[in-house]
Amino acid sequence: KVMKTQINFLQPTDSLWNAHKKMLQAQVQILIVCSQQGELLGTVNQTSLLQVLDPTVMFGLVRELRKDVNQLQAEKFNLLHNRNTELEKEVQARTAEIQEQLERDRLLAKIALRIHQSLNLNEIINAAVTEVQQFLKADRVVLFQVKSAKVTKIVAESIDRNCNSWMGDRASSECLMSKLKVNKNKIQAVADIEQTDLAIEQITSLQQKQVKSFLIVPISQDRQLWGIMCTQEYSGIREWQPSEIDLLQQLATKLAIAIQQAQLYQQVQTLNTDLERQVQERTAELEQKVKELQQLNILKDDFLSTVSHELRTPLSNMKMAIHLLKVFPLPEKGERYLNVLDTECKREIELITDLLDLQRLEAGSESIALDTIDLTTWLPSIMEPFKSRVKERQQILKTKYPKQLPKIRSNNNSLARILAELLNNACKYTEDGGEIKFSIEFNQKKNNKKSLSETPTPIKFIVSNPSKIPESELPKIFNKFYRVPNADPWKQGGTGLGLALVKKLVEQLNGNLFVTSTNGWTTFTVEMPI
């Protein structure tokens, strides 16, 4: 039994406290003390422990131990308190940082949403500067658009209520671009303008413009500077934080995209507007062309109908005269029928000649030869046939022109036909016993020192007769086959091509033709260059 019992040993160097703890752990009353070589030195029991320990010493020891424990507990409490304070500060700082990041993300998301919802450039940039000014609590946020190397324009602004506005102030724009020495390609953050290398007068000028601190961020498109966003403080200096600079830099990128989208949209809108306008103009042109074609079709039908009628009428009269000659071959009637044949044949030839001449003039395929016409000797031969004609109807022909007329460069046949047609019409549409006026006007003053560059004075041939043409009918009288309604009470007839031929001949001779009808008189004026 003794041999099976575990023996608890102590070494001479062990403390009494260790001996006491070992007794309690092994639940024994006695311990064996051995040397390093295992030699038995003696025994230790609880009684011997109590005999050795002095109560006074024990009390002091306990008091010191309690003091040490209290100090350790106080240090532990202080350490925990300090650690909790640091942790709270770290949590608060991290919370503020996260909150600030959330606010920045919210601002960017809000502006991005505005960009997607609107393609109006003014709405986007105004919303951007307003949000930035409110978020950064800045005194002034201004957005400049760079027009050229020397020209900038303020396009958006958001300011504090105590801050002056820069909108429309060109001097403020020049002040920022010149005196702040803006680097247009990089971000520029200045906490205090007084700490820059600007001159005293420049700093004073900036302070008058309410600028003490600023942050400039460029807005670029395809490596080209579009504009500048400038955030300013006038109430004091401000240290611009990296997070604020990063926010404005991200915002500048989004604004550049929004500006490009708005510009593309505006270009598309402009193109659509131009296309719509071109379509409308083209549609209007086509509609006008259709109307013109319809009108031409009507005119063609009227022309064919009129030409057919005018050509058939003389033929019918000639056919009737030939038929009467066959039925009544009497000498006394034969001469009258032959006169009818001759008259209608001339009428037919005249109509065909007028049509051919008019078609030739409209085609403009032939050049006209100019002659030197001495009006003094040429005009009487033109006027003589009309003097006998007016006598047949007891009409009065009054002429008024100088005895000595100038020589002009014109076409003999064309000018003669123009005057003949106008005088024929005057005789035809004047009642028996009426008066017809013919006059010539030109500048008779001779000036040998006239400049070669001076425009020569034209000569005017004027024919008037007592007839009235309504104002609405005047533009139509030069149309082919047009006859003024109720203007021929004497049934003189005609081809309806005379005035159309006159107009074309005058144009061919580089002249002008005018007509007026007032106070019961109708006047035709032909201007020809001398």
Secondary structure, 3 states (H helix, E strand, C coil): CCCCCCCCEECCCCCHHHHHHHHHHHCCCEEEEECCCCCEEEEEEHHHHHHHCCHHHHHHHHHHHHHHHHHHHHHHHHHHHHHHHHHHHHHHHHHHHHHHHHHHHHHHHHHHHHHHHCCCHHHHHHHHHHHHHHHHCCCEEEEEEECCCCCEEEEEEEECCCCCCCCCCHHHHHHHHHHCCCCCCCCEEECCHHHCCCCHHHHHHHHHCCCCEEEEEEEEECCEEEEEEEEEECCCCCCCCHHHHHHHHHHHHHHHHHHHHHHHHHHHHHHHHHHHHHHHHHHHHHHHHHHHHHHHHHHHHHHHHHHHHHHHHHHHHHHHHHHHHHHCCCHHHHHHHHHHHHHHHHHHHHHHHHHHHHHHHHHCCCCCCCEEEEHHHHHHHHHHHHHHHHHHCCCEEEEECCCCCCEEEECHHHHHHHHHHHHHHHHHCCCCCCEEEEEEECCCCCCCCCCCCCCCCCEEEEEEECCCCCHHHHHHCCCCCCCCCCCCCCCCCCCCCHHHHHHHHHHHCCCEEEEEEECCEEEEEEEECC
